[in-house]
Amino acid sequence: MKSYKFKVNETGYTVNIKSHEDNIINLEVNGSSYEVVLKGDVKTSKTPTLVRSASKQPAVPLKVNSTAKTTTITAPIPGVILSLNVKVGDTVKENDLLLVLEAMKMENNITAEKPGVVKAVKVAVGQQVLQDAVMIEIE
């Protein structure tokens, strides 16, 4: 319930709004109850409500291209290569340490995402790399 105080021609009025539904307001002025009907239309929201119909086809799982044979190891953040633990031709297993990348005075171990053979090493110790730069390719 909201309460308002008005002064009209030096006369004080206390108005309490009891309820407000559509364009009908029930209120009390200095203890007397009134029902007021607002003139005009009640504004409706101009924002449309979006309703989507149910899909007619069941969800299809995303197909991953498993024929891709090369995995690229990219820099997650800009930094400097501190050490390389692999060379071209090395066989690596999943989670083997490939290199150490220093970024913001922290050493980040970069590991193999899947097993394979190192196809290319595109960085050297001491080299600065940018984010998303390709460092190692595994086949």
N, C-alpha and C positions, 0 to 999 in steps of 0.2 A: 504494500500500500504506500503510495507516494503522498506527501503532504506539501502544500504550497501556501504561502501567505501573500495576500494582495492588499493594496491600499488604493481605494477608488474614492475620490472626493473626500479625503480625510476619514473615510470609514474603512476599518480593517476587516478582512475576510480570511478565514482559514478554510482551505479547500483540501479535502482528502479524497483521493481517487480510490474507490473500492475495487472496481473491475473495469476492464476494457476488452471488449470482444467485438471484432469486426468494426462496425461504425457506431456501436452503442457503448456509452460510458456511464457507469453508475458512480456517482460521487456524492460527497457530503459537504455542504457549505454552512459553516457555523452551527453544526448540529442538525441541519435539515437535509434529508436525503433527496436526490434528484436523479432522474435518468435522462441523459442527454444523447440525442441522435445527431451524429456529425453529418453535415451537409456535404455532398460530393462523394466520390468514389474513394475507397481505401486503396492506397497505392500497393501494387503487387511488385514483386521482384522482377527486374528486367533480365536478370541472369537466367539463361535457359538451363533447364535440368536435362542432363544428358542421360539417356537410357539406352543401354546396349542390349541387343537381343542375344540370346544364348547362341553359342557357336554351333553350327550344324555338323561340323566335323570334329572328331576327337583330337586332342592335342597330339602332335606327332613329335617324337623326340628329335632333337637336333642331331644331324649327322655330322660326325667329325671326320675329316679327311685323313684316314689312317694310312694313305699311300705316301704321305709326305715323309721322306726319308731323312731330311736334314733338319736338325734342331739348332736354332741360333741362341746363343747365350748373350744377352744384352746387359748393359750397365743399368742397374736399377736407379742409380743417382749419379751425378757427376763426381769424379774423384780421380785418384792417382793409383796406378797399378803398383802394389808393393811386392808381390811375388807371383810367379807363374809356376804351377805345379804339374803342368802337362805340356807335351809337344806334339806336333803333327805325327799321326800314326799310333799314338797311345790308345789303349783300350781302357775305357772308363765304365764304372758301374754307377747305378743311380745313387745320388748323394755323395759321390766322390768329390773331394776338394779340387777345384780347377784353378782358382786364383784367389788372391786377397786384394780387395779394393779398399783404399783408404779414402774416407769421405768425412769431412767435418771432424777430423781428429779421431775417427773411429775406424777400426778395421772390420771390414765386412767380408765374410767367407762366401764365395760364390761357388755353388756346387752343381753337379750334373743333374739335370731334370730326368734323364732316362739313360739307360746304358747304350753304349755305342763306341765308335772309333773317332778320334779327333781328326777332323777333315782339314781345319784351318785354324790358326791362331793369328788374330788380326791386331794384337796389342803386344807391347813390350814392357818390361819392368821400368818404372819411372815415367811412363807415358800418362798424360792426362786424357781422360775420356769424358764425354758428355753423356747425359742421360739418354738411354735407348741406343747407344752406340753398340754395334755388333763387335763382340770381343772374341768369341770362340764359336766354331761351327762343329757340330757332332753329327755323324752319319750313322 
